[in-house]
Every structure is written in C-alpha cells, then in structure tokens.
C-alpha cells in the first residue's frame, strides 16, 4: 500500500492524479473587517469539512468519520419500478432474469424481490426466501461462490408472483416460459429483483462546494478583493495496489459554474476567485478501496486594491447562508393547473383567517383533511394530482399518500414550497417556513388512534423552543432518545371546527424510523414518472432518496441513500451576502446568492429607503446570483437584500450595517 502525503508539488502524488486548487484561511481583524491577505492553508480532514461536499451513492463517508472511501456494497438495479404489473405463476410457467457481472469478488450477496418469487434459484442453486418486515419486499441470501463472471440466471418456478416494471417492456434478460423452460418469450416488463454485492463499486466521486477564495469559510466580515496568483493542492491518501484517486478542479469568475468556467482538469491554468474540486476514487480489485484522508490547499495572492483597516467598520451582519443539496430537485413552476386548483377550491378563503404563514398552512392542512373521512377505494387508482384527488367521487379519493400530495400541491398553489415525504408505512408532506428558516412536517392524515376517525391532523413542535419540527428532527429525537422533548399538536374536528390538543409524549413515533424524499413536487403538471399504487402496494420504486444512519437498518432493497442533512433539507428563499472592498474607497462590492424556487428578482434597499429590483444571473433558473456596488455615505450605512419568486413571495432578508 502506498501513502501519499501533503506536498504542493503534484509530482509527489503518484499514483494520485491531482489538480491545483485552494482554500484560504481567514483571520478577521479587531474591527471584524478584513481577512488576512497572506497566503493561506486549510486541510479537509474532518467529518464536518467533508460533509459540505457532495457525494454520489458509491462514496462512503460514514464508516470511518473524516475519511472518504468507496462504498462497502454495490447494487444492481435494471429499472426503477414506478409502474408495475404482476407476473403470476400458471401451470407449466417459469420466469427468469439475468445479471451480468464483470467479476464476483464479493464476501456476501443478497437478492431482493418485490412480492413472492416462489421457488427461486440462482445459477441452479436453490434460494431460501424470507419476507422482510416492511415495504412488501422479500430477501434471499446468496453465497458468493454461487455467482460467476458473466451471465447469472435467476429462475422463478411454482407459486411466483412478481412485479414487472411496465416502463421497460420486453427488457433484455427478463423472460417467461409457458412450457417449463423449453421455449422462452420476452416478459411484459423487467422483474423487480435487485442484487446487492458486498464489494466495492468500481468508482465513486466526491465534489467540493464552489469555494469563494475571498471568503472560503463563509465568515461574515468584509474581505479584501484578492488577486490570486497561485493555488495548489496536496492530498493525503492510502492507495493500495489496483486503486487510484483522480483529483481535478475547475475555476471561474462567477459563484456558480457556467459556460465561462474552465473544464475539469488535472491542473489549474487560470487561477480565479471561485474554484471547485472533485476526487474520483477507483478500484479494479473489488476487495480493496483507496482512502482519501485529507486535502491540503494552498493559496497565494494580494489585495487589489489594498485598503487600510478601519476604513469600513462592521456593526451588524445578519447573513443567511445557503445550504445546498447534492441531489437535483424538480420544483413546481407557476402553471394553469396550479391557478385552477387555487380558484376552483377557493384556497385563499381557506387560509384567510391565519395571521402567520404557519397558521395559514395549518388551516390549509386541516381543510384538506376534511375533504373525505379516511382511506377509501381511491387508494388503488388515484393519481398524485390534487385537482383529481379533491374532485373525485365520494369514496374514491385515496389514502395518506393522496392527502399529503393534495396538501403539498394546495400549498404550492398559494406560493409556498411544499413536498411529499415517504415514511415507515405512512406518507406526509413538509413545507419550507421562512419564519423558522427550516422545513416543517405536516401530517395531513394523522395515524394517531385518538384522532384518526375525527379528521385528525398533526404538527410536531420542540417542547422548549416551541419551533415546529421536520422529519429529520423527529428521527433524530428517536435516535438521541429525546422524544420527551417533542410535543404533538393533534387536531380533531369537533363542533364544526378543528380543535387542537397537545400530547407531551407523541405516538406513534416509529413512523419516523425510515423516511425518504421524492425527487420532485410537480406532479400536478407532470404525472409521469410516478409510483402507481404507491402505499397500497408498499414502496416498489427506487426513485426515492432514503435517509440512512447508524441508528436504523439500511433499506438495502433500495439503491439511493444519504446521511448528509443538506441533501434532504436544503435552505430556500435566502440572500447570502459576501462583501469585499472595491477600488473606490467609498464603495463596497456585494455578491448576492440565493437558491429560490421560481426565482424572479432580488430586492434591495439602503438606509431604509425604497426597495429596488436587481436581476439575477446563473445557469440554473433557481440558483441565482448578482453583483451590487454599494455606495457609502459618511457614518452609518445599512443594506438589506432578499429574493422574490414568481408567485410574488418575498424571501428572507439579510442585513449588513457598516460605519464608513
């Protein structure tokens, strides 16, 4: 095993291929004004530092905190399984599915089936199949010696009842025989059988956030505008034989990558203010993995122009820092369907008596809950379209899935950002709260037995702060054994209105053991792809992003997991400010960034004056930035900035006050 150590010379890094990159250490002056302009060094080597980075599902940042390796298992899934149909055993019928493996090199293997595989075998070795206690899946343990390089055949015989993915008609490697295997025909879809091997995947990538060299730690001070002359990077890693780490970087003049940025490269040709690195770990021996232990980054530059300390004295900086997910999310946009939903069901009237956004969202939730009594026959067929759900005939509306989707789309129609959440045998919604700067869980059809048959709904709050809680908050309360700090606000319909009662010990909390997020909330305009029969037939789709930590067993039948909170709880509707000096000593340069779904414009004002608009730029319609030259008057100056979206909703204000 070779170990590379930190050195600014890339020639010392073999077998790691590296690029030059930088992150500068900042030291604020006594006036909280300027960064130290000397060359800086910082090292990525802690869980907190690596947690800011985005990583794909083939990267493991959990097993050894502060160290990055390839994941310990690899999943083989041919199709997502959104729209399913059943393949059921008939006399003389046999089914088979093939997997192709480049090599085995596994210490353990498991196969997961949606529903019942009957008498199953892999490469003529009989399998013992057990029903998993959740989710409609079954599992079989596979001895590694039963597998082989090349094609592996999974065979199903008597009594099988398997789901097929109809989005993959006649998928290669999925066949049915009606004469006990003498002749074969293509199946109508791909069988939902997933193979997981306990071996490292061949590659995985971790990517840093975009780093602003003028403010790498995102500290709320006034920074000199630096001219960068040299940047270098040096990793420390264990690199066994047959493994490699490739380190690349790209740079640009804007805070988000766009067409003007450099391409990913193994060396930096053009130093720039903004920079991003990525490390790709690879192995050709699936029993071993490289281990990235740290990345040391060096920078050299000088202020341009130099301004003496004390020229601008910072008095207040209430800044809203953006937290970004590493996974794309498709947000609902304004549309005729949303407008129809809002008008047809008079949603503005429903929330009119609420004084705060949270009060309005609770009123909306309770109204959606009153639209039908409980789960009904619509659970089998109703789509995820709120207009269809709310307008369905009596007894045909749906279940918890449909309550949550109807609620989230009604909230979207009123200009809020809401999204559906999959729980352990339940389905809820959450909504972004500007006032609380967080996601808030809304249980639209409460499963609490005390209120279930009284149009029950539920909100969870912190017992001490009285702040509303998210799904992750509630899961962590279970993990940390602090459920006594959770208060359940249950709402039941009585005497013509929903009335609230607080329960100091919430029940049931087990629904928050597992939870996952759908990767979009625009089902009212784009139904497909969606998980048909979701909930009624458990969760057969592999499209969800599941939360994973050491406290609960990993949902191994699915391929997408994260333990990075930002991936599931990104911040929205904020204005993040970075302030630097300018050539004119009577001005400051202000970089404004936001992630605001359906962004329209920035709003800013100085010294309590009128609000003015400022266009945003960027390659992503929701991830926008702008540059503002702030002209200062003698003495006290205040700048306020916030985003506005296309629904006319104004976001969270960031404020800075400077004495000039």
C-alpha positions in Angstrom: 0.0 0.0 0.0 1.3 3.4 -0.9 0.6 6.5 1.2 0.8 10.0 -0.3 1.4 12.9 1.9 0.8 16.6 1.6 3.0 18.4 -0.8 2.4 21.3 -3.2 4.3 19.5 -5.9 2.0 17.3 -8.0 4.9 15.1 -8.9 4.9 13.8 -5.3 1.4 12.5 -5.5 1.6 9.4 -7.7 -0.5 7.3 -8.1 -2.9 10.1 -7.4 -3.6 12.4 -10.3 -4.1 15.8 -8.9 -5.1 19.4 -9.7 -4.2 22.7 -8.2 -6.8 24.3 -6.0 -7.1 26.5 -3.0 -8.9 27.3 0.2 -7.7 30.3 2.2 -7.7 30.6 5.9 -9.2 33.9 7.1 -8.4 35.8 10.2 -10.6 38.7 11.0 -9.2 42.0 12.3 -10.2 43.6 15.6 -12.8 45.7 13.7 -14.3 42.5 12.2 -13.4 44.0 8.8 -10.7 42.4 6.8 -9.3 39.0 6.0 -5.6 38.3 6.4 -4.1 38.8 2.9 -1.2 36.4 3.4 -1.1 33.0 1.7 -3.3 30.5 3.4 -3.6 26.8 4.1 -6.6 24.7 5.0 -7.0 21.0 5.3 -10.1 19.0 4.6 -9.8 16.1 7.1 -12.9 16.2 9.4 -16.4 14.9 9.0 -17.7 18.4 9.2 -15.5 19.6 6.4 -16.2 16.6 4.1 -19.9 16.9 4.9 -20.0 20.2 2.9 -19.1 18.2 -0.1 -21.5 16.4 -2.5 -21.0 12.7 -3.0 -22.6 10.0 -5.1 -24.1 6.8 -3.6 -20.8 5.0 -4.4 -18.9 7.0 -1.8 -18.7 6.1 1.9 -18.1 9.0 4.3 -19.6 7.2 7.4 -17.7 4.1 8.2 -14.5 6.0 9.1 -15.5 9.6 10.0 -13.3 12.1 8.3 -12.1 9.6 5.7 -13.5 9.0 2.2 -13.6 5.5 0.7 -15.6 3.6 -1.9 -18.9 2.3 -0.5 -18.8 -1.2 1.1 -21.6 -2.6 -1.2 -22.7 -2.4 -4.8 -26.3 -2.5 -6.1 -27.5 -3.9 -9.4 -30.9 -2.5 -10.4 -32.1 -2.6 -14.0 -35.2 -0.4 -13.8 -36.9 1.9 -11.2 -40.2 0.1 -10.8 -42.6 3.0 -10.9 -45.5 1.4 -12.9 -45.9 -2.3 -12.2 -47.9 -5.2 -13.4 -47.9 -8.7 -11.9 -46.4 -11.8 -13.4 -48.1 -14.8 -11.7 -47.4 -18.4 -11.9 -49.6 -20.5 -14.1 -49.4 -24.3 -14.9 -46.1 -25.0 -16.6 -44.9 -21.4 -16.3 -41.3 -20.4 -15.4 -39.7 -17.0 -15.3 -36.0 -15.9 -15.4 -33.9 -12.8 -15.1 -30.2 -12.5 -15.8 -27.5 -10.3 -14.3 -24.1 -9.7 -15.9 -21.2 -9.4 -13.5 -17.7 -8.3 -14.7 -16.3 -10.2 -11.8 -17.6 -11.5 -8.4 -15.0 -10.7 -5.7 -17.8 -10.4 -3.1 -17.8 -11.6 0.5 -21.6 -11.7 0.7 -24.6 -11.2 -1.6 -28.4 -10.7 -1.3 -31.3 -10.6 -3.8 -34.5 -8.6 -3.1 -37.8 -9.4 -4.7 -40.9 -7.3 -4.8 -43.5 -9.7 -3.6 -43.1 -13.5 -3.9 -40.5 -15.2 -6.1 -41.9 -18.8 -5.5 -39.3 -21.5 -5.8 -36.3 -19.4 -6.8 -32.7 -20.3 -7.7 -29.5 -18.6 -8.9 -27.4 -20.5 -11.3 -29.2 -23.7 -10.3 -28.6 -23.1 -6.6 -31.9 -23.1 -4.6 -32.6 -19.9 -2.6 -34.3 -19.6 0.7 -36.5 -16.5 0.6 -37.7 -14.6 3.7 -40.3 -11.8 3.7 -38.8 -8.6 5.0 -40.8 -7.0 7.8 -41.6 -3.8 5.9 -42.2 -2.5 2.4 -43.5 -5.6 0.6 -40.1 -6.9 -0.2 -38.6 -10.4 0.2 -34.9 -11.3 0.5 -32.7 -14.3 -0.3 -29.1 -14.7 0.9 -26.7 -15.7 -1.9 -23.4 -17.5 -1.3 -20.7 -15.7 -3.3 -19.4 -19.0 -4.8 -22.8 -19.4 -6.4 -22.1 -16.4 -8.6 -19.8 -16.2 -11.6 -18.3 -13.7 -14.0 -20.5 -13.1 -17.0 -24.3 -14.0 -17.1 -26.0 -15.2 -13.9 -29.5 -16.6 -14.2 -32.2 -16.0 -11.5 -35.0 -18.5 -12.1 -38.6 -18.5 -10.7 -40.8 -21.5 -10.7 -44.0 -22.6 -9.0 -46.1 -20.1 -6.9 -44.2 -16.9 -8.0 -46.0 -13.6 -8.0 -43.5 -10.9 -9.2 -43.8 -7.3 -10.0 -42.7 -6.2 -13.5 -41.7 -2.6 -14.5 -44.0 -1.7 -17.4 -41.7 1.2 -18.3 -39.3 -1.5 -19.6 -41.4 -3.6 -21.9 -39.6 -6.6 -23.3 -36.4 -5.6 -21.4 -33.5 -7.9 -22.3 -32.8 -10.6 -19.8 -36.4 -10.9 -18.5 -38.2 -13.8 -19.9 -41.2 -16.2 -19.3 -41.7 -19.7 -20.4 -45.1 -21.4 -20.7 -43.8 -24.9 -21.2 -41.4 -25.4 -18.2 -38.5 -23.7 -19.9 -38.5 -25.4 -23.3 -39.2 -22.1 -25.1 -39.0 -18.5 -23.9 -40.7 -15.2 -24.7 -39.9 -11.7 -23.5 -41.7 -10.7 -20.3 -44.0 -7.6 -20.5 -41.6 -5.7 -18.2 -38.4 -6.0 -16.1 -38.8 -8.1 -13.0 -38.3 -6.2 -9.8 -35.3 -8.2 -8.4 -32.4 -6.3 -7.1 -28.9 -7.8 -6.5 -26.6 -6.3 -3.8 -23.0 -7.5 -3.5 -20.7 -6.9 -0.5 -17.8 -5.5 -2.6 -16.6 -2.0 -3.5 -18.1 -0.4 -6.6 -15.5 0.4 -9.4 -15.7 4.2 -8.9 -17.3 6.9 -6.8 -17.0 10.7 -6.8 -17.0 13.4 -4.1 -17.2 17.0 -5.2 -16.5 20.1 -3.1 -18.9 23.0 -3.0 -17.9 26.1 -5.0 -15.2 27.8 -2.9 -15.0 31.6 -2.9 -11.3 32.3 -2.3 -12.2 35.7 -1.0 -14.3 34.1 1.8 -13.7 30.3 1.9 -15.1 29.9 5.4 -18.2 32.0 4.7 -17.4 34.3 7.6 -19.5 37.4 8.0 -16.7 40.0 7.7 -15.6 42.5 5.0 -13.0 40.9 2.8 -10.3 42.4 0.6 -10.8 41.8 -3.1 -7.9 39.5 -3.8 -6.0 38.9 -7.0 -4.9 35.3 -6.9 -1.6 34.4 -8.4 -1.0 30.8 -7.4 -3.1 27.9 -6.0 -2.0 24.4 -5.2 -3.5 21.2 -3.7 -1.9 18.3 -1.9 -3.9 15.2 -0.9 -3.1 12.6 1.7 -4.4 9.1 1.0 -3.9 5.4 1.3 -3.8 4.0 -2.2 -3.5 0.2 -2.4 -2.4 -1.6 -5.5 -5.1 -1.6 -8.2 -6.7 1.6 -6.8 -6.4 5.2 -7.7 -7.7 8.7 -6.8 -8.0 11.3 -9.5 -8.2 14.8 -8.3 -9.5 17.5 -10.7 -10.5 21.2 -10.4 -12.3 23.9 -12.4 -12.3 27.7 -11.9 -14.4 30.7 -12.9 -15.3 34.3 -12.2 -18.9 33.6 -11.1 -20.1 31.9 -7.9 -21.9 29.1 -9.7 -20.3 27.1 -12.6 -21.4 28.2 -16.1 -20.2 28.1 -19.7 -17.4 30.6 -18.9 -15.8 28.3 -16.3 -12.8 26.2 -17.2 -13.4 22.5 -17.9 -12.5 19.9 -15.2 -8.7 19.4 -15.5 -5.8 17.9 -13.6 -4.0 21.2 -13.4 -5.2 24.8 -13.0 -4.1 27.1 -15.8 -6.3 30.1 -14.8 -6.4 31.0 -11.1 -9.7 32.6 -10.3 -11.8 33.7 -7.3 -14.2 30.7 -7.5 -12.9 27.2 -7.6 -14.3 23.6 -7.2 -12.5 20.3 -6.8 -13.7 16.7 -7.2 -12.0 13.4 -6.3 -12.8 10.2 -8.2 -11.9 7.0 -6.3 -11.5 3.9 -8.5 -10.6 0.2 -8.0 -10.1 -2.8 -10.2 -9.9 -5.1 -7.2 -13.3 -5.0 -5.6 -12.0 -6.2 -2.2 -9.9 -3.0 -1.7 -10.6 0.7 -1.8 -8.4 3.8 -1.8 -8.9 6.1 1.2 -8.8 9.8 0.9 -7.7 11.2 4.3 -7.2 14.9 3.7 -6.8 17.6 1.1 -4.4 20.4 1.9 -5.0 23.5 -0.1 -2.5 26.4 -0.6 -3.2 29.9 -1.9 -1.1 33.0 -2.7 -2.4 36.4 -3.7 -2.6 40.1 -2.8 -5.4 42.5 -2.2 -6.4 44.6 -5.2 -6.8 47.3 -4.3 -5.3 47.5 -0.8 -7.4 49.5 1.7 -6.3 50.2 5.3 -8.1 48.6 8.2 -10.7 50.7 9.9 -11.9 52.4 6.7 -15.2 50.4 7.0 -16.3 49.2 10.4 -18.8 46.4 10.5 -21.5 46.9 13.1 -24.1 44.2 12.1 -24.2 41.3 9.7 -27.3 39.2 9.8 -26.5 36.9 6.9 -28.4 33.9 5.6 -26.0 31.2 4.5 -27.2 28.8 1.7 -27.3 25.1 2.4 -27.3 23.1 -0.9 -28.4 19.6 -1.6 -26.2 17.4 -3.7 -29.2 15.9 -5.5 -31.3 17.7 -8.1 -34.9 18.5 -7.3 -37.5 19.4 -9.9 -39.6 22.2 -8.4 -43.2 23.0 -9.4 -43.4 26.2 -11.5 -46.4 28.5 -11.8 -48.9 26.9 -14.2 -52.6 27.0 -15.3 -53.2 23.8 -13.3 -52.0 25.5 -10.1 -54.1 28.5 -10.8 -57.2 26.3 -11.4 -56.5 24.5 -8.1 -56.3 27.7 -6.2 -59.5 29.2 -7.7 -61.7 26.1 -8.0 -61.3 25.2 -4.4 -61.1 28.8 -3.1 -57.8 28.2 -1.2 -57.3 31.9 -0.4 -60.6 31.9 1.5 -59.5 28.7 3.4 -56.4 30.4 4.8 -57.7 34.0 5.1 -58.1 33.9 8.9 -54.4 32.9 9.5 -52.1 35.7 10.7 -48.8 34.0 10.1 -47.7 31.7 7.3 -47.6 28.7 9.8 -51.2 29.4 10.8 -52.3 29.6 7.2 -50.5 26.3 6.4 -52.2 24.6 9.4 -55.6 25.9 8.3 -54.9 24.6 4.8 -53.8 21.2 6.1 -57.0 20.8 8.3 -59.2 21.8 5.3 -57.6 19.1 3.1 -58.1 16.6 5.8 -61.9 17.3 6.0 -62.4 16.6 2.3 -63.0 12.9 2.9 -63.2 10.8 6.0 -60.4 8.3 5.7 -58.7 5.8 3.4 -61.1 4.7 0.7 -61.3 2.8 -2.6 -59.3 5.6 -4.4 -56.2 4.2 -2.7 -55.9 1.7 -5.5 -56.0 4.0 -8.5 -56.0 7.7 -7.7 -53.1 9.6 -9.2 -50.9 12.3 -7.5 -52.9 15.2 -8.9 -54.6 17.4 -6.3 -57.4 18.5 -8.7 -58.3 14.9 -9.4 -57.9 13.9 -5.8 -60.1 16.6 -4.4 -62.7 16.4 -7.2 -63.0 12.6 -7.1 -66.4 10.9 -6.4 -67.4 10.0 -2.9 -65.4 7.0 -1.7 -62.8 7.4 -4.5 -60.3 10.0 -3.1 -57.4 7.9 -1.7 -55.3 7.4 1.4 -52.4 9.2 3.3 -50.4 9.4 0.0 -53.2 11.4 -1.6 -53.9 13.6 1.5 -50.2 14.6 1.5 -50.0 15.2 -2.2 -53.2 17.2 -2.3 -51.9 19.3 0.6 -48.5 20.0 -0.8 -50.0 21.0 -4.2 -52.5 23.3 -2.5 -49.6 24.9 -0.6 -47.7 25.3 -3.9 -50.8 27.0 -5.4 -50.6 29.5 -2.6 -47.0 30.3 -3.3 -45.3 28.1 -0.6 -42.7 25.4 -1.3 -44.0 22.0 -0.2 -43.1 18.4 -1.0 -44.2 14.9 -0.3 -42.3 12.6 2.1 -42.3 8.8 2.4 -42.4 7.5 6.0 -42.4 4.0 7.5 -45.9 2.8 6.5 -47.1 6.4 6.2 -46.9 9.4 3.9 -46.8 13.0 4.9 -45.7 16.4 3.5 -43.4 19.2 4.6 -43.3 22.8 3.8 -40.5 25.4 3.9 -41.0 28.1 6.5 -39.2 31.4 6.0 -40.1 32.5 9.5 -38.5 29.4 11.1 -35.8 29.0 8.3 -36.4 25.3 8.1 -38.7 22.6 6.8 -41.8 21.8 8.8 -43.5 18.4 8.7 -47.3 18.3 8.2 -49.1 15.1 9.0 -52.3 15.5 7.0 -54.0 12.2 7.9 -52.7 11.5 11.4 -52.4 7.9 12.2 -52.8 8.6 15.9 -55.7 6.4 17.1 -57.1 9.2 19.3 -58.0 11.4 16.3 -57.8 9.2 13.2 -61.6 9.0 12.9 -62.1 12.7 13.8 -60.4 14.1 10.7 -57.2 14.1 12.7 -54.1 16.0 11.6 -50.8 16.6 13.4 -47.9 19.1 13.9 -44.8 18.3 16.0 -43.0 21.0 17.9 -40.0 21.3 20.2 -41.1 21.4 23.9 -38.6 24.1 24.8 -38.3 26.4 21.8 -41.9 25.7 20.5 -40.4 25.6 17.0 -42.0 23.2 14.5 -40.1 20.1 13.6 -39.0 18.3 10.4 -38.9 14.6 9.6 -35.2 14.6 10.3 -35.7 16.4 13.7 -38.2 13.6 14.7 -36.0 10.8 13.5 -33.1 12.3 15.5 -35.3 12.6 18.6 -35.8 8.8 18.4 -32.0 8.2 17.8 -31.0 10.5 20.7 -33.7 9.3 23.0 -35.1 12.8 23.4 -38.7 12.2 22.3 -39.7 13.6 25.7 -38.7 17.0 24.2 -41.3 16.6 21.4 -44.8 17.8 21.7 -47.5 16.5 19.4 -50.2 19.1 18.5 -53.1 16.9 17.4 -56.1 18.5 15.7 -59.5 16.8 15.7 -62.8 18.0 14.1 -65.3 18.8 16.8 -68.3 21.2 17.0 -67.8 22.3 13.4 -64.1 23.1 13.6 -60.6 21.6 14.0 -59.6 21.9 17.7 -56.0 21.4 18.9 -54.9 19.4 21.9 -51.2 18.8 22.9 -49.8 15.5 23.7 -46.4 15.6 25.6 -45.4 12.1 24.6 -46.1 11.7 20.8 -47.5 8.4 19.5 -46.6 6.7 17.3 -43.0 7.8 16.7 -42.0 4.6 14.9 -43.2 6.0 11.6 -40.1 8.2 11.6 -37.6 5.3 11.8 -37.4 5.4 8.0 -38.1 8.2 5.6 -37.4 9.2 2.1 -37.9 12.1 -0.4 -39.5 12.1 -3.8 -37.2 14.0 -6.2 -39.8 16.4 -7.4 -43.1 18.1 -6.4 -44.6 19.0 -9.9 -47.0 16.0 -10.2 -49.9 18.3 -10.9 -48.3 19.2 -14.3 -46.2 16.1 -14.9 -47.7 12.9 -13.6 -45.1 10.6 -15.1 -42.9 9.1 -13.7 -44.7 8.3 -10.5 -45.2 5.2 -8.4 -48.5 3.7 -9.3 -50.2 2.0 -6.4 -47.8 3.8 -4.0 -48.6 2.9 -0.4 -51.4 0.4 -1.3 -48.7 -1.9 -2.7 -46.0 -0.5 -0.4 -42.9 1.2 -2.0 -41.7 -0.6 -5.1 -39.9 2.4 -6.8 -36.2 3.0 -6.5 -36.6 6.7 -7.3 -36.6 7.9 -3.6 -33.7 9.3 -1.6 -33.7 7.5 1.8 -32.2 8.8 4.9 -29.5 6.5 6.3 -27.7 6.5 9.6 -26.3 4.0 12.1 -29.4 4.0 14.2 -31.7 2.0 11.9 -31.0 -0.8 9.4 -30.2 0.4 5.9 -33.1 -0.2 3.5 -30.8 -2.4 1.4 -33.5 -3.1 -1.2 -33.1 0.4 -2.4 -30.0 2.0 -4.0 -30.3 5.7 -3.1 -29.3 6.7 0.5 -27.7 9.7 2.2 -26.7 10.7 5.7 -25.9 14.3 4.7 -28.6 16.5 6.2 -28.2 19.2 3.4 -29.2 16.6 0.8 -32.7 16.3 2.3 -33.1 19.7 4.0 -31.6 22.4 1.7 -32.3 26.0 2.6 -34.5 28.1 0.4 -35.5 31.8 -0.2 -32.4 33.3 1.4 -30.0 36.0 0.3 -26.4 35.1 1.1 -24.1 38.1 1.0 -20.3 38.3 0.5 -18.8 41.8 1.0 -15.5 42.8 -0.4 -13.6 46.1 -0.8 -13.7 48.0 -4.1 -11.3 50.3 -6.0 -13.4 53.3 -4.9 -12.9 53.6 -1.1 -16.5 55.0 -0.8 -18.0 51.8 -2.1 -18.1 48.1 -1.3 -18.8 45.2 -3.6 -21.6 42.9 -2.5 -22.0 39.4 -4.1 -25.6 38.2 -3.6 -26.5 34.5 -3.9 -29.8 32.6 -3.5 -31.5 29.3 -4.1 -35.1 30.3 -4.5 -37.5 28.0 -6.4 -39.1 30.0 -9.2 -36.8 33.0 -8.6 -37.8 36.2 -10.2 -35.6 39.0 -8.9 -33.5 40.3 -6.0 -34.9 43.2 -3.9 -32.5 45.5 -2.0 -32.7 48.8 -0.2 -30.2 51.1 1.5 -30.8 53.0 4.7 -34.5 52.1 5.0 -35.1 53.6 1.5 -37.5 52.2 -1.1 -37.0 48.6 -2.3 -35.3 48.3 -5.7 -35.0 45.3 -8.0 -31.8 43.6 -9.2 -31.7 40.9 -11.8 -30.2 37.6 -11.0 -27.8 35.6 -13.2 -26.8 32.0 -13.5 -27.1 28.8 -15.5 -29.8 27.4 -13.1 -33.2 29.2 -13.0 -33.5 28.8 -9.2 -29.8 29.2 -8.3 -29.1 32.8 -9.0 -26.5 35.5 -8.1 -26.0 39.2 -8.6 -23.2 41.8 -8.0 -24.1 45.1 -6.3 -21.9 48.1 -5.9 -22.9 49.6 -2.6 -22.2 53.4 -2.4 -21.5 54.5 1.2 -22.2 57.8 2.9 -20.3 59.1 5.9 -21.2 57.4 9.2 -23.8 54.6 9.3 -24.9 52.6 6.3 -27.4 49.7 6.1 -28.1 47.4 3.3 -31.0 44.9 3.2 -31.4 42.2 0.5 -34.0 39.5 -0.1 -35.2 37.3 -3.1 -38.6 37.4 -4.7 -40.2 34.4 -6.5 -42.6 34.3 -9.4 -45.5 33.8 -7.0 -44.8 37.3 -5.6 -43.5 35.8 -2.4 -40.6 37.8 -0.8 -37.9 35.7 0.9 -35.7 36.1 4.0 -33.8 39.4 4.5 -30.1 39.6 5.0 -28.8 42.8 6.6 -25.4 44.4 6.9 -24.6 47.7 8.7 -21.3 49.5 8.2 -19.8 52.7 9.6 -17.8 54.5 6.9 
